[in-house]
Amino acid sequence: MKFISNREHIRSFVLRKGKMTSGQQQAVNKLMPDYALEPDGLLDFAEIFDNKNPVWLDIGFGNGESMIHAALHNPDVNLLGIEVHLPGVGRLLMAADEHDLDNIRIIRNDAVDIIREFIPDDSLQAVHIYFPDPWHKKRHHKRRLVQQPFLDLIRPKLKTGGRLHFATDWQPYAEEVALLFEHNTDWLSNTQDQSRYAPRPDWRPITKFERRGQRLNHASFDLIWTKN
Ligand SMILES: C[S@@+](CC[C@H](N)C(=O)[O-])C[C@H]1O[C@@H](n2cnc3c(N)ncnc32)[C@H](O)[C@@H]1O
């Protein structure tokens, strides 16, 4: 049996910020159900969200601004966020409670492990990877999340027609991922006919990380592809 939410850590984080209100307590319980899975168990999204709406996965949601925005503007979509950074998880929980959102679930864990072990095939309508750590130094490039092994992992999880959306303000990473996607046209199609990068779609708000890049005069690059 494996518990993947780390709910007790979240509770202690929120408590450190002051007394936990009953609303926050309910948010923790509701948004982070203690998924107890057998070793070969898979997440049952219909059970976890209590409906059969499409699921959008946000990998490394940071402070959760994009999750909150997407959840508010798409009430008929379920948002699953996976993040390792505890303060970000706490912030998203508190914001979701403030907005009384019911269509968000959070897992605090390494996203690759969760995708590999617990996400069922053919279950995701969208995968969002916004401003992942760019690992600027050449000797660290191998740590970048979006590389061929990641695409091989995510491919069966996406539904046909499902969206793979990558955004970064680090141009060399954008170029590397553009080339990678272009090498995977046996199963991926660019939603942009003529150009490599897409205009910012309305489901992706500007986040703290993007604002920081803008202060450094970094442009942002969106790659939006779909599974054939
Ligand atoms: C630069 S931040 C971007 C946050 C957010 N997506 C945004 O656009 O504002 C990258 C985030 O990815 C998270 N992260 C990195 N590797 C991860 C992994 N393997 N699993 C889950 N989260 C991860 C980090 O903790 C960090 O919060």
The ligand as an SDF file (V2000), in Angstrom:
LIG
                    3D

 27 29  0  0  0  0  0  0  0  0999 V2000
   10.1910   27.3220  -12.4070 C   0  0  0  0  0  0  0  0  0  0  0  0
    8.8790   26.5610  -11.5470 S   0  0  0  0  0  0  0  0  0  0  0  0
    7.4530   26.9090  -12.5620 C   0  0  0  0  0  0  0  0  0  0  0  0
    6.1600   26.8640  -11.8140 C   0  0  0  0  0  0  0  0  0  0  0  0
    4.8670   27.0440  -12.6090 C   0  0  0  0  0  0  0  0  0  0  0  0
    4.6530   25.9610  -13.5450 N   0  0  0  0  0  0  0  0  0  0  0  0
    4.7830   28.3730  -13.3030 C   0  0  0  0  0  0  0  0  0  0  0  0
    4.6920   28.4060  -14.5260 O   0  0  0  0  0  0  0  0  0  0  0  0
    4.7740   29.3950  -12.6200 O   0  0  0  0  0  0  0  0  0  0  0  0
    9.1440   24.8180  -11.7950 C   0  0  0  0  0  0  0  0  0  0  0  0
    8.4100   23.9860  -10.7730 C   0  0  0  0  0  0  0  0  0  0  0  0
    8.5100   22.6050  -11.1170 O   0  0  0  0  0  0  0  0  0  0  0  0
    8.6220   21.8480   -9.9110 C   0  0  0  0  0  0  0  0  0  0  0  0
    9.2160   20.5550  -10.2590 N   0  0  0  0  0  0  0  0  0  0  0  0
   10.4400   20.3300  -10.7750 C   0  0  0  0  0  0  0  0  0  0  0  0
   10.6380   19.0250  -11.0130 N   0  0  0  0  0  0  0  0  0  0  0  0
    9.4910   18.3910  -10.6330 C   0  0  0  0  0  0  0  0  0  0  0  0
    9.0690   17.0340  -10.6330 C   0  0  0  0  0  0  0  0  0  0  0  0
    9.8760   16.0640  -11.0760 N   0  0  0  0  0  0  0  0  0  0  0  0
    7.8440   16.7410  -10.1780 N   0  0  0  0  0  0  0  0  0  0  0  0
    7.0260   17.7230   -9.7350 C   0  0  0  0  0  0  0  0  0  0  0  0
    7.3620   19.0260   -9.7070 N   0  0  0  0  0  0  0  0  0  0  0  0
    8.5780   19.3630  -10.1600 C   0  0  0  0  0  0  0  0  0  0  0  0
    9.4770   22.7230   -9.0220 C   0  0  0  0  0  0  0  0  0  0  0  0
    9.2990   22.4170   -7.6500 O   0  0  0  0  0  0  0  0  0  0  0  0
    8.9730   24.1300   -9.3710 C   0  0  0  0  0  0  0  0  0  0  0  0
    7.9440   24.5440   -8.5090 O   0  0  0  0  0  0  0  0  0  0  0  0
  1  2  1  0
  2  3  1  0
  2 10  1  0
  3  4  1  0
  4  5  1  0
  5  6  1  0
  5  7  1  0
  7  8  2  0
  7  9  1  0
 10 11  1  0
 11 12  1  0
 11 26  1  0
 12 13  1  0
 13 14  1  0
 13 24  1  0
 14 15  1  0
 14 23  1  0
 15 16  2  0
 16 17  1  0
 17 18  1  0
 17 23  2  0
 18 19  1  0
 18 20  2  0
 20 21  1  0
 21 22  2  0
 22 23  1  0
 24 25  1  0
 24 26  1  0
 26 27  1  0
M  CHG  2   2   1   9  -1
M  END
$$$$
